[in-house]
Amino acid sequence: MAPAQPDMDPRYAERLWPGVWVWLFALGGIGSLSLAYGAALGPAPGLAVAALGLISLAVLVTMSAARIEVGAAGLRAGRALLPWEHVGQVVALDADRSRVARGPHGDPSAYLLLRPGVGPGAVVVEVTDPEDPHATWLLATRHAGRLARAIGEERGRLAA
């Protein structure tokens, strides 16, 4: 697994932004904190806390929103790269099978790219590299079927 560099022309790309409830929770916390500072110290400190909180939220969310890309170099998930020669079977999971894969009956050696609020689906990718410590990759995705198809098509296209 090598550090990933962005692919210039990915066949599939998805950014794993947090779900709506994460945004609402964070905005509620920022609003409560700015109201408390505003009531105690006046409107200027309250607005300053709100502005600083919103800027911090935007930076943190943007930095933590991982990308999944299917491109010419291989499968990229977050900062990891799995070259095509080491990509094995790919399985799209529905909500129930994804819950099992994420739980105690899942593969304990799997490379996990999971984000809260992304959705119930996931994709499992077999790793065929005997030197890799991860037997599989478990990737959260909003479009499990599309991601699995893109991986299969790109792997088949490069093998031909």
N, C-alpha and C positions, 0 to 999 in steps of 0.2 A: 504494500500500500504506500504509494508515494504522495507527497503533497500535491494538491490539485491546482492547476492554473486554469482560468476560464477558457473554454473552447470558443473559437472565433465563430463557428457555425454549428451550434448544437442541433441535433435532429429532434430533441425533446428537451425542454427546460421548464423547471418549476421552482418557484421560490416558496419556501415553507413559512409563510407569515403566520403569526399567532391568530387564534380564533377571536371572534368578536367579544367573547366574555373576558378575555385577557385584556383587551383594550378598555372595556368598560370598567373593569376592576382597577386598572392603573389610573384611568382618568378620574375615577371616584376618589382614589387616594390622594391624587394631586389636588383635586378640588377641595377636599376636606382640609388638607394641610394648608393650602393658601387661604382658605376662609379663617382658619384658626390664627394664622399669622396676621391676617388683615384685621381681625377683631382685636387682637392683643396689641399690635404695633402700628396699625393704620393701613390705609389702602395701598400705599407705595410698597411696603414690604410684602404685603399679600400678593400684589401683582408680580413682584420680582420672584417670589417663590413659585407662582404659577408658571411664569415664563421659563425659569430654570428647570422646573419639573417637566414641562412639555418638551423642552430641548433634550433633556436627559433621556426621556422616554423614547423620543424619535431616534436618538443615537443608539441606545441599547437594543431597541427592537430591530433596527436595520442591521446592526452588527450580528445579532443572534439569529436572523432569518436565513437558514441554510438553503443552499441551492442543490437541486438534483439535475444533472445534465447527461444526456446521451449524445456523444459526439464521436468524432473520428479517433480520438485517443483512447476512449474507453468510457466506462461509467463513472461519473463523478458524483459523490455524495458528500456534501459539506466540503471538508478539506482533503478528503480521501479520493484516490483514483484507483479503479480496478481495470487494468488493461484487458482488451477483448480476448486475448489468448487465455485468460484465467477466469472468464465468465462462463459458468455452467448453466444448469437449468434455472429457469425463471418462473415464479409462480405468483400470480396476483391473488391476494387474500381479501375475502369479504370481512365484514365487521366481526363476526364470530370467530373465524379462523385467525384474524389479526389479534384479537384479544387473547387467544390461546398462545400464539407465538410470542406475545409480549410478556406473558405470565410465567409462572414457575415451570410449565411444561415446554417452554421454548428452548431454543439452542443457547446454552450458556456461553458459548464461544463466539456468538454472532456479533458482528459489527453493527451497532444500532445507530440509526439516525431517526430519532423520534422527537416530535415537537407537540406540545399541548395544543389542542384545538385544531389540529390539522385535518382531522377527519378519521373515520373508522377504518379506512382501507390501508393496506400496506402491500409491499412487494418483497418477496424473499428471493435472493440471488445466491446461487451456489458458487462458491469460490473453489476453483480447481487447482490453485497454486499450492503445492505441498509445503512450501516454505511460509505461507501466510498463516498466522495464528488464528484467523477467523475462518470457520468452515462455511459460513453464510453471511450475507448482509441482510438486515431487516430494515427496510426504508419506509417510513410513514409517507403517505401521499394522498392527495385529494382525488387522484385519477389513476387508481391501481391498474385498471385494464389498459389504459393508454400507455402508461409507463412500461408495463410488461411487453406490450406489442412493440413499442419503440426499441426496447433492448433486443428483442428477438429479431426484428427486422434489420437492425444495424449489425448485429452479430452475424446474421446470415448473409448480408450484403458484403461484409468484409471477408467472409470465409469463401465466397464464390470467386 
